[in-house]
Amino acid sequence: MTFIIKNLPILIVITPLMFSLIVAVLSNNRLAWILSTFASFLTMIFSILLCFELSNNSNISYYLGNWPPPLGIEYVIDKVSIIPIIIVSVIGFIATLYAHNFFILEIDRNLVSKTYSLWLLTIAGLMGLITTADAFNLFVFLEISSLSAVALVALGSKMDRKALIAGYNYLILGAVGATFYVIGVGLLYGVTGTLNMSDLAQKIPALGLNKSVIVAFTFMMLGIMVKAAVFPLHIWLPNAYAYAPSPVSVLLAATATKVSIYILVRISYTIFGPSYEIYTFESLRYVLLYLAILAMFAGTIMAIFEKDVKKLLAHSSVAQIGYIVLGISLATSPGIASGFIHLINHALIKAGLFMSVVAMGYYTLKRIDVNSITGLGRQVPITFFAFVICALSLAGLPLTVGFISKLYLIKAAFMSEGIWLPFLILVSSALSLIYIWKLIEGLWYNKTNSKSEKIKELPEIYIPLLIISFLNIYFGIDADLIIDNSFIASDALISGIK
Amino acid sequence: MANEFYIYLSILTPLIAFFITPLLSSNPNLRDSLGPIGGIITFYSSLNIASLYLNGEILSYTFFQINETLSISFKITGLGVIFGLVASGLWILASIYTIGYMRGNKEKNQTRFFTFYSIAIFAAICIAYSGNLLTLFIFYEILTFSTYPLVAHKQNNAAKQAGRIYMGILVGTSIVFLLPAIIIVWVLTGSLDFAPNGVLKGNISNEYVPFLLALFAFGIGKAALMPFHKWLPAAMVAPTPVSALLHAVAVVKAGVFSMLVVITYVFGIDFLTETSGAVWLIWVSSITLLISSCIALTKDDLKARLAYSTISQLSYIVLGGAIATNIAVQGAAIHIVMHAVGKITLFFAAGSIYVATHLSKISDLNGMGKSMPLTFIAFFIGSLSIIGVPPMGGSWSKFYLMLGSVEKDYLLVIYILAISTLLNVYYLLEIPAKAFFQPKRTNIQVTKHPLIVYPTFFAAMLTIVLFIYIEPLKHITNLISGNQ
């Protein structure tokens, strides 16, 4: 047991990684699913154990192969990184549990076990991205997670050939992003001679206004912004989410961009934190802030005019990423905390929405678009119920997590920018009601003169869905856990600046 | 037994009805009896809460403490007592009436209807007893969303369009104006609790007071201040019991109730007087009052006319708050009760005319008085109460409003009230006049349902009773702005 506890930081990465190798050689699809579920369950348990470990220490540092940094690779779990770890592991587990029916339907039978292998590889990559404290090791995980995610997206080609183009776009832009990032890392290595994040943080301030550092910072930020789909670098996202196999949309929408935003925070606050005033301030305040505002409106307006429901949700994700980035770009403790709050809450919301929409697609064997959903609510009442809860949560109805996000985001915006910024946020959020309402209304109204029989809903689909909807409400009422931990994380980050 | 028990009882009863109703869909009689029973229990506990309040006991109950500054909690205030009594008392009448209407009209999806009806009442009661702005906002939004399936009950295209206007205006205003207003109060004062004399004094510089009040006034779309009033006529596509209980009582009264709460317990009457922050609201509400009365004149559809009349009457209440003296606020609070009883009478009558004859145009009602005497007499009495003629309850509230405006020397307001009363006389009394004195045009089949006619008549009698037994009401309203 102490062995496990001691090695927890690496176990959450290595467990899905090892299982992905095992799963790849299996020929039995069902067994592959069971093993993947087991792997993601183990990862979740390890993450939760990490939480308990972390309640005693302020951070847990782990040297890979016992090589101490700055030469060896260091993994660090602190109050900040625990947030995305929990998101990825919990959503990863629920999505794996949920995935099987869909993979059987949407992917060639002889590819299913390989799909699970890629799936676990993606989770492993994401976990690695979060835990590593080494700038170059981060690049490695960035490649692992994006390449496997690209392959997963392209597997949607059995249902729709457009998945190939979507995957290709994702690949190229992802590669550009990763290359930008590694160029930045290379430049930093050139001037500082180290790759360890905390070491970098110590050495950069001494360099003052060094051109290489400025360029490095810009490259790293831009590279990760592509990965995080910050407007206007988001163009790979809508198609990738829309044409990927259904469970992949759920996993990517709920976790992948969140992790990238987390890295964005890491770069700007952990690596460049001590030299914050020199490098980070301008870019965060006046580049990210305005891009976030544009994202809010652009994403919402695109979603309003979108017909395909999965793509609509993807556009809405662009807008929601805008809210998260906006909170982070405020660079105040309440601002970053509100960003984290929405990071967590949006994972819950979008996972629920994608899960219910793809479930409807599964039941009706159709691509779900705005016209085809008319009256569907009657046929699949449980899924409809879960959808409505998550959609209202997205709209920010009180007693859902979306409301808590909005409350804190607006408070933070008001405290640092006055009334104009909250007003813009609220207008875009009121606009988002239009597309949310379009969906709810469409599902609720009956088709004129057509008989629709009830479809039998499958428990293995609706139980995970109901769990997610329940969490949407539970954390909307008992929000203290999320709020507190977000504030602890943001205070930890802010203290790095001073 | 602890006295807080009555708070649980009044809140939980409609909630339990909400959960049980869908289970009883196979047994309509049992299902429909939940409404009146629930109404009686809720009303009984509200009465007890009221008498405890009069004895000076402040009940409060924290349901959930989210963190140090945020909580979902309930606290009894004078305004809350009044709104709670109105919502629960009229629920009894309306639930009986609803049974008659839904059956007489053979509506579909009755179980869904009754389910959402209970949750709407639940939200209204929670608004009445809410102890801070967060709780108020939460249940304000729940009330909006829970009434949507009721408004769009018919699920046809007209209902879809109306539902969009309804949701668009109510949710839109609450997100864009009300939510930031609440957050501003939160940032300025560090808490969201209500206090008898307001919390803002000393926390905000005087020149910002009108703007913050404007965010609240237009954010509370349910108070139907122009230009955010369109949702109310749109909501008239709903079945009449919804218009009666929700759009004459629960929803709109939740709106003006929230306005009064904000004015008295967040800003504080004295603070508003000091800063003159509410003067603009007097004129906005006066203009709303006059324009909507004029629009009501032009409407031939009975429910649309009543809807515009409601908009104008709501502005009386907002006006009372905006004048910001104790007497005017007292008048506004009494008007919540009087208008609720009067307007529910009128809507009940409109609904019973529709069920019996399927007529909804005023011009078709010529000579119908002889076939439906009780209904039209009830309509007549209700109209007199709205107009404010003694011995109907409505005369008290107008009296207080006028006293309030005299106290503050707003002479123009008195003229406006007078003109509006004249308009009321014209557009309301036209209907019973036509029914009784015009010759009947065509032969129309009249089929009455007893469960519709008696609640209507009973509501009309209630307006007279309230004129005589005004003492307890005066007493409660006297305590509103912290005169304890």
HADDOCK unambig.tbl for C-alpha pairs under 7 A between the chains (distance, minus, plus):
assign (segid A and resid 397 and name CA) (segid B and resid 141 and name CA) 6.87 0.50 0.50
assign (segid A and resid 398 and name CA) (segid B and resid 138 and name CA) 5.00 0.50 0.50
assign (segid A and resid 398 and name CA) (segid B and resid 141 and name CA) 6.93 0.50 0.50
assign (segid A and resid 399 and name CA) (segid B and resid 138 and name CA) 6.95 0.50 0.50
assign (segid A and resid 411 and name CA) (segid B and resid 183 and name CA) 6.06 0.50 0.50
assign (segid A and resid 423 and name CA) (segid B and resid 176 and name CA) 6.85 0.50 0.50
assign (segid A and resid 426 and name CA) (segid B and resid 175 and name CA) 6.32 0.50 0.50
assign (segid A and resid 426 and name CA) (segid B and resid 176 and name CA) 5.18 0.50 0.50
assign (segid A and resid 427 and name CA) (segid B and resid 176 and name CA) 6.00 0.50 0.50
assign (segid A and resid 430 and name CA) (segid B and resid 172 and name CA) 5.61 0.50 0.50
assign (segid A and resid 430 and name CA) (segid B and resid 175 and name CA) 6.48 0.50 0.50
assign (segid A and resid 430 and name CA) (segid B and resid 176 and name CA) 6.82 0.50 0.50
assign (segid A and resid 445 and name CA) (segid B and resid 155 and name CA) 6.06 0.50 0.50
assign (segid A and resid 478 and name CA) (segid B and resid 66 and name CA) 6.04 0.50 0.50
assign (segid A and resid 479 and name CA) (segid B and resid 66 and name CA) 6.16 0.50 0.50
assign (segid A and resid 480 and name CA) (segid B and resid 66 and name CA) 5.56 0.50 0.50
assign (segid A and resid 480 and name CA) (segid B and resid 67 and name CA) 6.02 0.50 0.50
